[in-house]
Amino acid sequence: MTSADYYRRARFLSSAPRLEQAPPDDGLEVAFAGRSNSGKSSAINALCGQAGLARTSRTPGRTQLLNFFALDDTRRLVDLPGYGYAKVAASLRVEWQGAVGDYVERRRCLRGLVLMMDVRHPLKDLDRQLIGWAVSLGRPVHVLLTKADKLGRGEANATLAAVRRSVADGPAPPSVQLYSAVARQGVDVLAGVLDRWLERPHVTASPDG
């Protein structure tokens, strides 16, 4: 089965406002995190080839729950609540970010964190904090510079190089790539990262990769 075919099998499993209400902590999971409106849901939909799998919205802060998607009996993707949107009530920000913190710190089956950043506005303070914290916990991080179609190729590649230099220090620097859900740019690269983290056996390269 190709990577493309495998991720098309994704189906919604459950949502949880708190870690205690999440599915059992077994198997393997990869989580998608990022600032509000950074393109998390769109990235998941593009990866899975299903436009309506993860709910998208033009309103930042709309994803308020831990959303779990099953790939098979033991592997899952997780769409985490966005962070950093100032217009959301402070009490809700604390609650959402608390759920993200609990998940990243305590979820034993978490194998890696895909961190979204709008390619036009990368490496904000909260992004850097999340990278540093995840790495300190031993969580691998892969950065998606989303909405790459919004920039010309030269500018996008220059931003990619700059971000890679900026996160290169440390014992386990994140990997970084350009990504566009609209143009399906970088979907095969992302799938390859997830294949490794999810320990997917007998992986066959996608024909469009």
Residue frames as qw, qx, qy, qz and C-alpha x, y, z in Angstrom:
[[0.000, 0.887, 0.462, 0.000, 0.00, 0.00, 0.00],
 [0.386, 0.493, -0.040, 0.779, 1.36, 3.41, -0.92],
 [0.187, -0.208, -0.465, 0.840, 1.64, 6.16, 1.66],
 [0.290, -0.046, -0.185, -0.938, -1.04, 8.13, -0.19],
 [0.608, -0.255, -0.643, -0.390, -3.47, 5.20, -0.04],
 [0.477, -0.234, -0.719, 0.448, -2.69, 4.55, 3.62],
 [0.055, -0.183, -0.349, 0.917, -3.44, 8.08, 4.83],
 [0.406, -0.136, -0.391, -0.815, -6.63, 8.18, 2.76],
 [0.528, -0.308, -0.791, -0.035, -7.93, 5.54, 5.15],
 [0.104, 0.012, -0.525, 0.845, -8.04, 8.06, 8.01],
 [0.349, -0.603, -0.595, -0.401, -11.38, 8.40, 9.77],
 [0.252, -0.585, 0.274, -0.721, -12.56, 10.57, 12.63],
 [0.494, -0.105, -0.828, 0.244, -12.32, 8.71, 15.93],
 [0.402, -0.738, -0.515, 0.167, -13.20, 11.09, 18.77],
 [0.135, 0.695, -0.137, 0.693, -12.74, 14.55, 20.30],
 [0.636, -0.484, -0.489, 0.349, -11.70, 15.33, 23.85],
 [0.062, -0.944, 0.012, -0.323, -11.57, 18.65, 25.75],
 [0.384, -0.748, 0.520, -0.149, -9.04, 17.15, 28.17],
 [0.279, 0.444, -0.849, -0.066, -6.42, 14.42, 28.03],
 [0.350, -0.070, 0.839, -0.410, -8.37, 12.30, 30.51],
 [0.691, 0.417, 0.370, -0.460, -11.12, 11.93, 27.90],
 [0.335, 0.590, -0.608, -0.411, -8.78, 10.91, 25.08],
 [0.924, 0.114, -0.321, -0.174, -8.69, 7.39, 23.59],
 [0.881, -0.428, 0.099, 0.177, -6.57, 4.81, 25.45],
 [0.009, -0.880, 0.450, 0.152, -2.87, 5.73, 25.59],
 [0.717, -0.164, 0.638, 0.227, -1.57, 2.88, 23.46],
 [0.688, 0.592, 0.340, 0.245, -0.41, 2.36, 19.89],
 [0.475, -0.097, 0.173, 0.857, 1.33, 5.19, 18.02],
 [0.159, 0.897, 0.398, -0.108, 0.24, 8.82, 17.48],
 [0.408, 0.110, 0.133, 0.897, 1.53, 11.84, 15.59],
 [0.029, -0.794, -0.481, 0.370, 0.11, 15.24, 16.62],
 [0.336, 0.538, 0.272, 0.724, -0.32, 18.42, 14.59],
 [0.317, -0.716, -0.352, 0.513, 0.20, 21.68, 16.52],
 [0.362, 0.276, 0.228, 0.861, 0.54, 25.36, 15.68],
 [0.081, 0.210, 0.235, -0.946, -0.74, 28.85, 16.11],
 [0.452, 0.566, 0.584, -0.367, -4.40, 29.50, 15.44],
 [0.572, 0.777, 0.083, -0.250, -5.10, 29.69, 11.68],
 [0.198, -0.634, 0.661, 0.349, -1.69, 28.22, 10.81],
 [0.623, 0.366, -0.506, -0.470, -3.30, 25.56, 8.60],
 [0.304, -0.264, 0.892, -0.204, -3.32, 22.46, 10.81],
 [0.677, 0.304, 0.573, -0.347, -6.67, 21.10, 9.67],
 [0.625, 0.698, -0.168, -0.304, -5.95, 21.87, 6.02],
 [0.110, 0.597, -0.793, -0.050, -2.61, 20.07, 6.27],
 [0.456, -0.046, 0.859, -0.228, -4.27, 16.97, 7.68],
 [0.694, 0.520, 0.325, -0.376, -6.94, 17.06, 4.98],
 [0.476, 0.723, -0.437, -0.245, -4.34, 17.37, 2.22],
 [0.114, -0.434, 0.892, -0.058, -2.27, 14.53, 3.66],
 [0.439, 0.129, 0.853, -0.251, -5.34, 12.28, 3.89],
 [0.045, -0.074, -0.700, -0.709, -6.88, 13.35, 0.59],
 [0.162, -0.617, -0.770, -0.021, -10.18, 14.16, 2.32],
 [0.076, 0.507, 0.067, 0.856, -11.35, 17.76, 2.14],
 [0.510, -0.603, -0.070, -0.610, -13.74, 17.47, 5.07],
 [0.735, -0.126, -0.616, 0.254, -11.86, 15.15, 7.42],
 [0.383, -0.348, -0.412, 0.750, -10.57, 17.80, 9.81],
 [0.085, 0.891, 0.446, -0.004, -12.82, 20.84, 10.18],
 [0.439, 0.096, 0.060, 0.891, -11.34, 24.03, 8.80],
 [0.054, -0.888, -0.438, 0.131, -12.39, 27.60, 9.49],
 [0.368, 0.627, -0.002, 0.686, -11.40, 31.11, 8.55],
 [0.428, -0.819, 0.048, -0.380, -11.97, 32.05, 12.19],
 [0.374, 0.413, -0.715, 0.423, -8.79, 31.61, 14.26],
 [0.224, -0.228, 0.695, -0.644, -9.21, 29.67, 17.48],
 [0.760, -0.029, -0.196, -0.618, -12.07, 27.50, 16.17],
 [0.771, 0.037, -0.633, 0.067, -10.33, 24.17, 16.93],
 [0.386, -0.650, 0.341, -0.559, -10.87, 23.87, 20.68],
 [0.914, -0.251, 0.244, -0.207, -10.57, 20.12, 21.23],
 [0.241, -0.426, 0.840, 0.234, -8.05, 17.32, 20.91],
 [0.803, 0.363, -0.011, -0.473, -9.31, 15.65, 17.71],
 [0.457, -0.334, 0.813, 0.139, -8.25, 12.05, 17.05],
 [0.725, 0.462, -0.248, -0.446, -8.24, 10.34, 13.64],
 [0.785, -0.215, 0.580, 0.038, -7.66, 6.60, 13.29],
 [0.328, 0.585, -0.611, -0.419, -5.41, 5.30, 10.51],
 [0.645, 0.020, -0.753, -0.128, -5.68, 1.65, 11.58],
 [0.733, -0.534, -0.417, -0.060, -6.17, -0.24, 14.83],
 [0.720, -0.435, -0.183, 0.509, -2.97, 1.07, 16.42],
 [0.403, -0.009, 0.131, 0.906, -2.03, 4.34, 14.65],
 [0.030, 0.858, 0.502, -0.105, -3.65, 7.77, 14.92],
 [0.285, 0.385, 0.042, 0.877, -3.27, 11.41, 13.90],
 [0.265, -0.685, -0.543, 0.407, -4.20, 14.14, 16.39],
 [0.161, 0.651, 0.184, 0.719, -5.27, 17.71, 15.58],
 [0.405, -0.371, -0.516, 0.658, -4.39, 19.82, 18.64],
 [0.007, 0.927, 0.354, -0.125, -6.06, 23.12, 19.59],
 [0.472, 0.616, -0.022, 0.630, -4.37, 26.18, 18.11],
 [0.515, -0.583, -0.304, 0.551, -2.55, 28.59, 20.38],
 [0.374, -0.186, 0.090, 0.904, -1.80, 32.28, 20.50],
 [0.016, 0.564, 0.512, 0.648, -5.02, 33.88, 19.27],
 [0.112, 0.034, -0.421, 0.900, -5.49, 37.00, 21.39],
 [0.431, -0.189, -0.139, -0.871, -9.22, 37.56, 20.74],
 [0.665, -0.276, -0.685, -0.113, -10.19, 34.27, 22.39],
 [0.553, -0.762, 0.033, -0.335, -11.25, 34.67, 26.02],
 [0.056, 0.650, -0.702, 0.287, -8.29, 34.32, 28.37],
 [0.674, -0.239, 0.596, -0.366, -9.96, 31.53, 30.33],
 [0.920, 0.344, 0.128, -0.135, -10.42, 29.48, 27.15],
 [0.471, 0.724, -0.485, 0.137, -6.83, 30.12, 26.04],
 [0.262, -0.536, 0.731, -0.330, -5.58, 28.76, 29.34],
 [0.820, 0.006, 0.482, -0.308, -7.84, 25.73, 29.10],
 [0.840, 0.532, -0.077, -0.072, -6.89, 24.91, 25.48],
 [0.352, 0.706, -0.572, 0.224, -3.18, 25.41, 26.02],
 [0.501, -0.427, 0.666, -0.351, -3.41, 23.37, 29.18],
 [0.920, 0.184, 0.284, -0.199, -4.88, 20.51, 27.16],
 [0.681, 0.659, -0.299, 0.107, -2.06, 20.79, 24.61],
 [0.032, -0.688, 0.646, -0.329, 0.54, 20.89, 27.38],
 [0.725, -0.233, 0.568, -0.312, -0.88, 17.85, 29.10],
 [0.915, 0.379, 0.086, -0.109, -1.01, 15.97, 25.83],
 [0.543, 0.702, -0.419, 0.192, 2.55, 16.73, 24.71],
 [0.133, -0.619, 0.668, -0.392, 4.02, 16.07, 28.15],
 [0.571, -0.211, 0.682, -0.405, 2.06, 13.03, 29.28],
 [0.874, 0.325, 0.010, -0.360, 0.90, 11.12, 26.19],
 [0.594, -0.420, 0.657, 0.198, 3.12, 8.03, 26.11],
 [0.713, 0.332, 0.581, 0.211, 2.09, 6.93, 22.61],
 [0.294, 0.935, -0.024, -0.196, 3.06, 10.28, 21.01],
 [0.844, 0.010, 0.272, 0.463, 5.87, 9.60, 18.53],
 [0.396, 0.065, 0.224, 0.888, 6.33, 13.04, 17.00],
 [0.091, 0.760, 0.380, -0.519, 4.97, 16.56, 16.73],
 [0.400, 0.440, 0.441, 0.672, 4.27, 18.28, 13.39],
 [0.150, -0.637, -0.283, 0.701, 4.45, 22.02, 14.05],
 [0.386, 0.700, 0.468, 0.376, 2.69, 24.36, 11.60],
 [0.202, -0.591, -0.047, 0.780, 3.93, 27.85, 10.86],
 [0.490, 0.839, 0.223, -0.076, 2.64, 30.21, 8.20],
 [0.753, 0.155, 0.138, 0.625, 5.65, 30.60, 5.89],
 [0.166, 0.753, 0.107, 0.628, 5.04, 34.36, 5.88],
 [0.365, -0.741, 0.246, -0.507, 5.27, 34.61, 9.69],
 [0.846, -0.031, -0.517, 0.129, 7.52, 31.82, 11.01],
 [0.609, -0.028, -0.514, 0.603, 9.11, 31.29, 14.42],
 [0.325, -0.735, -0.019, -0.595, 7.00, 33.46, 16.66],
 [0.163, -0.520, 0.670, -0.504, 7.84, 33.33, 20.37],
 [0.797, -0.122, 0.397, -0.438, 5.25, 30.64, 21.13],
 [0.888, 0.391, -0.234, -0.067, 6.56, 28.52, 18.23],
 [0.366, 0.572, -0.633, 0.372, 10.09, 28.69, 19.60],
 [0.437, -0.392, 0.593, -0.551, 8.87, 27.86, 23.10],
 [0.924, 0.059, 0.165, -0.339, 6.95, 24.83, 21.88],
 [0.760, 0.484, -0.420, 0.110, 9.95, 23.56, 19.91],
 [0.109, 0.553, -0.672, 0.481, 12.27, 23.96, 22.89],
 [0.624, -0.259, 0.493, -0.549, 9.83, 22.31, 25.25],
 [0.948, 0.197, -0.020, -0.248, 9.04, 19.38, 22.96],
 [0.631, 0.521, -0.528, 0.227, 12.72, 18.72, 22.29],
 [0.140, -0.506, 0.659, -0.539, 13.45, 18.85, 26.04],
 [0.781, -0.096, 0.410, -0.461, 10.83, 16.12, 26.49],
 [0.350, -0.217, 0.866, 0.282, 12.45, 14.00, 23.79],
 [0.596, 0.581, 0.509, -0.218, 9.63, 14.57, 21.31],
 [0.423, 0.052, 0.519, 0.741, 10.80, 14.74, 17.67],
 [0.251, 0.732, 0.256, -0.579, 9.55, 17.86, 15.87],
 [0.422, 0.239, 0.596, 0.640, 8.93, 18.35, 12.15],
 [0.096, 0.563, 0.165, -0.804, 8.14, 21.92, 11.04],
 [0.399, 0.540, 0.640, 0.373, 5.73, 22.57, 8.17],
 [0.026, -0.341, 0.043, 0.939, 6.04, 26.04, 6.68],
 [0.357, 0.535, 0.765, -0.034, 2.45, 26.17, 5.47],
 [0.320, 0.879, 0.265, -0.235, 0.78, 28.26, 2.77],
 [0.501, -0.345, 0.441, 0.660, 3.96, 28.13, 0.69],
 [0.386, 0.528, 0.601, 0.459, 1.88, 28.90, -2.39],
 [0.060, -0.954, -0.264, 0.126, 1.46, 32.45, -1.03],
 [0.259, -0.784, 0.358, 0.435, 5.13, 33.22, -1.77],
 [0.634, 0.655, -0.379, -0.156, 7.25, 33.04, -4.90],
 [0.958, 0.010, -0.232, 0.167, 9.60, 30.07, -5.11],
 [0.491, 0.448, -0.374, 0.647, 12.72, 32.12, -4.37],
 [0.292, -0.555, 0.299, -0.719, 11.25, 33.82, -1.32],
 [0.905, -0.302, -0.026, -0.300, 9.80, 30.56, 0.00],
 [0.890, 0.133, -0.294, 0.323, 13.14, 28.76, -0.37],
 [0.233, 0.524, -0.379, 0.727, 14.95, 31.64, 1.34],
 [0.583, -0.505, 0.203, -0.603, 12.54, 31.44, 4.27],
 [0.979, -0.099, -0.171, -0.050, 13.03, 27.68, 4.43],
 [0.689, 0.313, -0.375, 0.535, 16.79, 28.09, 4.63],
 [0.071, -0.559, 0.326, -0.759, 16.52, 30.81, 7.27],
 [0.784, -0.417, 0.083, -0.453, 14.21, 28.72, 9.48],
 [0.950, 0.032, -0.261, 0.167, 16.48, 25.69, 9.16],
 [0.439, 0.429, -0.408, 0.676, 19.45, 27.78, 10.28],
 [0.333, -0.553, 0.224, -0.730, 17.50, 29.25, 13.18],
 [0.862, -0.337, 0.133, -0.355, 16.50, 25.86, 14.63],
 [0.774, 0.386, -0.491, 0.108, 19.74, 24.04, 13.84],
 [0.035, 0.503, -0.682, 0.530, 21.28, 24.41, 17.30],
 [0.701, -0.285, 0.382, -0.530, 20.65, 21.85, 20.00],
 [0.365, -0.264, 0.892, 0.019, 20.84, 18.08, 20.39],
 [0.355, 0.352, 0.856, 0.131, 17.77, 17.23, 18.28],
 [0.144, 0.311, -0.130, -0.931, 17.01, 20.03, 15.81],
 [0.641, 0.458, 0.485, -0.381, 13.63, 19.85, 14.07],
 [0.375, 0.158, 0.672, 0.619, 13.38, 18.96, 10.42],
 [0.226, 0.598, 0.170, -0.750, 11.75, 21.66, 8.27],
 [0.327, 0.234, 0.743, 0.535, 9.91, 21.68, 4.94],
 [0.284, 0.123, -0.140, -0.941, 7.71, 23.84, 2.74],
 [0.156, 0.335, 0.926, -0.070, 4.06, 22.83, 2.53],
 [0.343, 0.107, -0.117, -0.926, 0.96, 23.93, 0.66],
 [0.447, 0.261, 0.809, -0.279, -2.36, 22.18, 1.15],
 [0.527, 0.670, 0.098, -0.514, -3.80, 24.08, -1.83],
 [0.471, 0.660, -0.519, -0.270, -1.03, 23.07, -4.24],
 [0.989, -0.145, 0.028, -0.021, -0.36, 19.72, -2.49],
 [0.429, 0.695, -0.479, 0.322, 3.26, 20.78, -2.22],
 [0.005, 0.488, -0.738, 0.466, 5.31, 18.67, 0.18],
 [0.839, -0.218, 0.086, -0.492, 2.57, 16.14, 0.97],
 [0.918, 0.168, -0.351, 0.078, 4.81, 13.21, 0.03],
 [0.327, 0.455, -0.568, 0.603, 7.64, 14.55, 2.22],
 [0.479, -0.380, 0.380, -0.694, 5.31, 14.85, 5.19],
 [0.945, -0.049, -0.101, -0.307, 3.97, 11.35, 4.59],
 [0.732, 0.327, -0.519, 0.296, 7.53, 10.00, 4.64],
 [0.018, -0.436, 0.568, -0.698, 8.20, 11.59, 8.02],
 [0.711, -0.227, 0.242, -0.620, 4.98, 10.16, 9.44],
 [0.910, 0.151, -0.369, -0.113, 5.73, 6.72, 8.01],
 [0.488, 0.333, -0.645, 0.485, 8.95, 6.62, 10.03],
 [0.244, -0.322, 0.496, -0.769, 7.41, 7.93, 13.23],
 [0.802, -0.066, 0.144, -0.576, 4.45, 5.56, 12.98],
 [0.321, -0.341, 0.881, 0.068, 6.76, 2.63, 12.16],
 [0.784, 0.374, 0.103, -0.484, 4.66, 1.71, 9.19],
 [0.595, -0.221, 0.728, 0.261, 5.75, -1.64, 7.73],
 [0.505, 0.297, 0.707, 0.396, 6.22, -2.41, 4.04],
 [0.164, 0.775, 0.116, -0.599, 6.01, 1.22, 2.95],
 [0.577, 0.364, 0.525, 0.509, 5.72, 1.74, -0.79],
 [0.138, -0.271, 0.068, 0.950, 6.57, 5.16, -2.23],
 [0.428, 0.672, 0.430, -0.424, 3.63, 7.14, -3.51],
 [0.625, 0.431, 0.453, 0.467, 3.57, 7.43, -7.32],
 [0.162, 0.914, 0.141, 0.345, 3.27, 11.22, -7.05],
 [0.561, -0.786, 0.136, 0.221, 6.19, 11.40, -4.60]]
